[in-house]
């Protein structure tokens, strides 16, 4: 019988592209043996499955998920193969029919699959069928909500759909309908309801129908449910080419979603990426850390959490491991709490509570005089308001100074220190040509306003724009920011005269 909490095992830790070196650094510092890695996953040996699963979910800053191998890798060519692979796994030993579960997947280069959602659907069906057979009833699957799309009195879509897929379903229904219309039709009556909320209704001018407005309404309405994730157990399917492997996802909602970012700004940086970038700069958690273009504050907040030794898992109330069988069952030989004798054992739930309490006790007080100066600057007042609210939610509001200002007017504290910039890239905000003066201004500011000895870092997806900075890079590190291939560019700031001699060599 499989026992997640007690069986010796290996674990797979996933992350974004470019982040593996920093995830490996974290794992090594935590004392784990690295068994291998690819570009988005690191394998480790778990000496104590229960404590290692809990500790990793509590501590890791750059990871996305902590996965426990459940179905070993086998040949799998079709969706029917995948169904059989999932159906014959002993899900009744790890999943409860009294808890909901959801499935995520990474499907790559599978010739028989055109829509990766089918991977999720097949595995869900297999698990439900297995549990119905073994336990006599059907479990819940994810956070499903009723969705209704009506156009000109015709119902385009009406059924329950996982909340996180609702906007994709709505968009697909509308786009299919729009493709059937004649070019002469300019207006239409539309109604879109999700979980009883009227997100769009009335007569709309079709040439200017903006689905991004609908998406923003959807995110405002269901923000807490989307960012907080769906409570329940989680399964992760990795299917590449002709081989598939199925994991128990002990994390659920990505570790990158700490829970403090109540509201984002334009093109917000993911928390795990921000943490990896802070680590990549070589910042020592004592020197100043300054973030022009701070947006919703994520890099500054991640830096402050590091300086305060705030473990990201302490900010979350729910993980998928809390919904697995055995969460409240005693493990003989374990101990949690000073007054409990080890021979009586302890539950994973009690061990988790003790870990969280110990982590919070080890945090550096917010009033510690040795904490570094961390500064965030943005020219948009609304962005600064959002950043301040997010910092408060993360518990570091008093440790970051946010200012409304142009980056060229950023007042640097006594250094040397680190400047980290995440300026607009061009793909999402403006075209590259309009951003040329901004990047030239970044170079001018670094040359003339940043004192010698400081280290500057700029992340961007545009090489042509990065060349406009006009400084010689000391380091170039690849990262993936969402769908964008980015580079984190490092610059050593010298005296103006010395820099002028090197400007010609910038990133040739």
N, C-alpha and C positions, 0 to 999 in steps of 0.2 A: 504493500500500500504506500502510495506517494504521500510524503509529509513535508510540505514546504518549510515548516519551522524547524525540522530536526535533521533532514537528510543532508549528508555532505554533498556539496554541489559546487559548480562554477556559476558565475554570474556574468551577464553581459550588460555593460553600461553604454548607452547610446548618447551621442552628442551631434552637434552640427558640424558641417565640413570646415576644416581648418582648426577645429577646437581640440582634436585628439591630444596634441602635446601638452595642453594645459590640464585636460582631464587626467592624463597619465601623471602629471605632476601632483595633482590633488590626491590621487589614489596612492601614489608612492609615499606622500607625506602622511597619509592615514595608515601606512604600514602594510598595504596589500601587495601581493605578488602579481605582476602583470604576466598573463599567459600569452597574449597576442593582441593584435588590433588590425582593423582596416580603417578606412577614412572616416567612418562615422560610428565606430563601436570599439570598445576595449573590453577584453575578457579578463576576469580575475578569479582566483581561487577563494572560496568562502570557507573559513575555518569553523565558523558558528553561523549557520544559515540565518537563524532568527536575528541575532544581534547585528550581523553584517548587513542584512536587508534594511533593518531599521536605521542603522548608523549611516549608511550610504544615502538613503532618502533624506535624512536629517541634515547631512553635512555638505553634500556636493553642490558647488556653485555653477559649474560649467556643463553639467550633464543634463540630459533630457529624461531618460527613463532608466530604471534598474529592472532588468529582465531575468527571470528564472527559467532556464530551459525546461520545457514540459514535454514536448514531442520532438525527439531528435531529428536531425536533418535527414530527409529521405527524398527519393526521386518523385517528382510531382509535375505532371505535364498539363493536366486539364483541371477545370473547376470540379469535375466529378472526382478526380483523384484527391483534390484538396478536401472535399467533403468527407470522403472515406478516411483520410488521414486524421481529420478532426473528430469524426464520429467515434472512432475506436479508442480514443484517448480517455482515461478514467477521470472525467471532469467531476463526477460525483464525489471524488476524494478531496477536491480543492475548492469547488464552487458550491454555494448554498442556493437552493431554490427560493429561499426567503430573501435573497439579496439580488439586486439588479446587476447586470454586467454589460460591458460594451467591448467592442473589438476595434482595434486599429491595425493598420497593415502598412508594410513597405513592399510593393510589388514592382519588380524591375525586369524588363526584357523577357516577359512571358508571352510567347507567340499566340497563345489561345485566349489571352485576356486583353480586351480593348478598353475596359472600364474597371479601374482598380476597386471601385465600390463593390463589384461583384465578389472580390476576395473576402471582404468583410461580411457580405450577405451570406455566402456559402458557409463560412465558419460559424457565424451566428446560428444558421439553420441546423448545422451539425450538432452544436453544443446543446441547443434547445431540444432537439430530438433525442439526444443521448440522456439528458437529465429527465425528460418526460418519461422515457422508458425505465430508467433506473430509480427514479424518485416518485413517479406517479403523477407529477404535475409540472406545469410549465413555469420557468423563471421569468422575471422581467428582463427586458433588454434595453438598456440605456434610458435616456430621458426623452421619450417620444411624446410629441405634441401634435394636436390636430392642425393641419395646414389646408387652407382653402384659397384657390386662385380662380377668380371669375372675371371674364372679359365679355362685354356686350351681352350679358345675361347667360353666357355659356360657361359652364364649369370646366375649367381646364385641368384642375387637380384638386382632389379632396380625399385625404387619408392621413393617418398618423405617420409622422416622420421624426427621426432623431433630431433634436433641437439644433445640434451643430451642423446638420445637413439641410436645414430648412431653407436657408437663403439660396443654396445651390439648386434645390428643387424648384423654388419660385422662379429663379432666373431662367432655368431651362424651360419651364412651362411658358413663360412670357416670350422668350426668344423664339420658341417653336411656333407660337401663335402669331407673333409679329411677322414671321417669314411667310405666312399664308395670306397676308393682307395685300391689297392692291396699293400702288403708290399714291392713288388719289385719296385714300382715307387718311385724314389728319387727326381726328379726335376719336376717343373711345371711352366708354364707361368701364372702370376697373375697380375690383375689390380684392384686397389681399388681407387675409386674417391668419394669424399664427397664435395658437393657444388662446383663442378668444380675443386677442388684441387686434384692433383695426389699424393696420400699418399703412394702408393706402386705399382710399375710396373716393369716387367722384369721376368727373370728366377730365381727361388729360389730353394735352396736345402731344401727339405721338412723336413728331420729329425731335422734341426736346425732352422726351421721357428719360429721366436720369435715375438709373438703378442704384447709383452710389448713394443718392439721398435715401432710398429705401433701405439700403444696407446700414446706413448710419442710424436710422430710426430703429431698425432691428437690434443693433448693438446697444443703443441707449435703453431700449425696452427690456432686453434680456441680458444686459451686461453682467450682472452678478452671477447668473446661471452659466454664462459662457466662460467667464474668467475663472470662476470657482470650480468649474468642471462638474461632471455628473457623478454624484456619489454612487459607488458601486465597485465591484471587482472589474478587472481589465485583462484582456487577452491581446497579445501582439503577434502578428503573423509576418514572417520574413520570407518572401518568395522571390527568388531570382533565377531566371532561366528555367531549368528543369528540376530545381531542388527547392524544397520548402522546409521551414522549421517553425514551430509554434512555441511561444513563451507565455508564462504568466507574467503580466506586467504589474509589478508590485507598486508602481508609482501612480498610474492612472493619468490624471491631468499632468501635462509636462512639468518637470521640476523647474523649468524656466519661468513658469507662472507662479511667482512667489505669493501673489495675492495682494501686494501693496499698490500695484498700478491700477488705481480705480478708474483712471481716465488717461487716454493717450493723447499725444499731439501728432503733428504731421509726421508720417513715416517713423514711428517709434522704434527704438532699438530693443531687440529681445534681451531679456535679463541675462540669460546664460552667455550670449554673445558679448554683452557689455562686461560681464565678469571676466571672460576670457581676454578681452581687450585690455582691461585694467591689469591683469596678470602679465600680459605680453609687454606692457610698457616698462616692466621692471620696477614699478613703484614699490617703495619699501614700507608703506603704511605709516610713515612718520613725516615725510616731506610733504609740502603742499601739493594738492591735486586740483587743477583748474580746468573747467569744462566750458569753453565757449560753445555756442550752438547747443545749449544743454537740453532744449526741448522739454520733454516730460520728466527729465531728471534721472533717467535710468543709470547712466555711467557714474554720475556723482553719488547716487544712492548705493550702488553696488560697492563703490570704493569706501563709503562711510560704513557699510555693514562689515566689510573686511577689517577696517580699522577698529571697529567696536567688537569684533569677534562674534557678530550675530550670525548664527547659522540659519540659512534660508528656510530650512524645514520647520523652524519654530514659528514661522509666520502663517503656516497652513494648518487648517483644521481637519482636512480630510485627505487621505491617501488610499489607493486601491487596496493595499495590504490589510486595511482595517475591515474589509468586507469579505475576506477569505475565511474558509473553514479553519478553526483552530485559534482565531484571534483571541478568544476568551477562554481557551483551554490551557490548563496547567502543563508546563514542560518540566518534567522531573529533573532535578539537578540545577535548575536556573534559580536566580535570586533577584529580587527587586525590592528595594527598601531596606533600611538598616535593621528593622525589627523582625524581618522575615527570615526564618531559618532556611538554608539552602536546600536541605533534604526535602522540604515540602514542595519545592518548585515554585514557578512563577508563570504567569500568562504573558504572551507577547504584548498585550495591552498594558500590563503593569510595567513591563520592561521599557516600553515606549514612553510612558509617563515619566519614569525615572530619568531616562535619557534626556528628554526635553527639559526637565527641571534642572538637571546638571548643566546642560548647555546654557540655559538662561543665567544660572549662577556664575558661569564663567565669562559672561559678557563684560566688556570694559564699560564702566559707568559713563553715561553721557557727559558728565561734568569733569571727567579726567583731564587735568591740565596738559597732559602729554599727547592728547589726540591731535592729529594733523589738521591744518586748515584746508577745507574743501570748499570750492567756489563753483557755482553754476551761473552762467550768463546767457541770456537770450533776449533778442530785441522785441519779442512779442510778450506783452503783459499777461495774456491768457496762458501762454506756455509756462511762464514762471509761477502763476497761480496753481496750475496743475502739478508742476514739479514740487512745489511746497506741500501740497496736499498728499502727494505720493510719498514724500519723505517722512511726513508725519505718520502715515500708515505703516511705514517700514520701521518706525521707532527711531529715526535718525534726523528728525526735523531740526533739532537744535545743533546738529553737527555739520550742517551745510548752509552756506550763505548764498542765497540766490539773489540775482540782481537783474533788473530790466535795463539792458544797455546793448549797444552795438559791440561786436566782439573787439573792434579796434579800440574801444574805450575800457576794456577789461583792466581792472586794477590788480596787478599781481602782488601777492603777499611776499614777504621776505623769503628768498629761496636759497639755493636752487630747488626746483621741483619739476613737476610734470604738467604739461599742457596736453589735453586730449580733445580733439575736434572731430565732430561728425557733421560736416556741412552738407547741404543739399548735393545730390549726385547728378541730377539732370533727368534720370529716367522717371522719377516720380513727381518732381515739382516743376522745374522749368527745363527748357532745352539747354544743351551744353553751352551754346553760344552766349546766352544771356547770363550764364554763371561765370564766364571768363573773368570779368572784373572782380568778382568775389574771391576767386582763387588767387588772382594776382594780389588782391588785398591781404590775403592770408600770408603770402610770402613776404610782402612789405612789412606787415605787422611783426612777423617773427624776426625779420632782419633788424628792425629799428626799435621795437618796443619791448622785446623779450630779452632779459639780461643773459649774458654769457653764463653757461653752466646749466641752464634749463634744458630739458629734453621735451621735444614737441612731437606729437603723433597725430596724424590725419588719416581717417578711414574714408575711402571713396571707391566707387565702382568705375570711375572714369580715368583712364590713363592720360588722355589729352588734357583734362582739367588739372590733374595732379602735376603735369609738367609746367602749368602756368604758375605754380607756387615758386618756381625758380630757385629752389635750394637743392643741394645734394643730399640724397637720402643716405642714412646710415644703415637702415634696415627696411626690408620689404617683406611683409607677412601676408599670406593669402587667407581670406575668410569668406564665408558665405553669409550674406545678410538677406534673409528671406530667399527670393529667387535670384538675387544679384550676386555676381562674383565680385568680391571687393578685395582691396589690398590695404593693409594697415601700414602706413609709411612713417618711419621714424627719422627725426632730424635732430642732430646735435646743434645747439645754438652757440655760435662763436662770437667773438668780437666782430663788429661790422667790417673792419678792414680785412680780417682773415676770411670772412664769409664771401666778400666780394671776389676774392681770388678763386673761389671754388664754384661760383654760381654757374659758370660755363658748363660744368660737368654734371648738371642736374639730370639724373635719371636717363642718360642717353641709352 
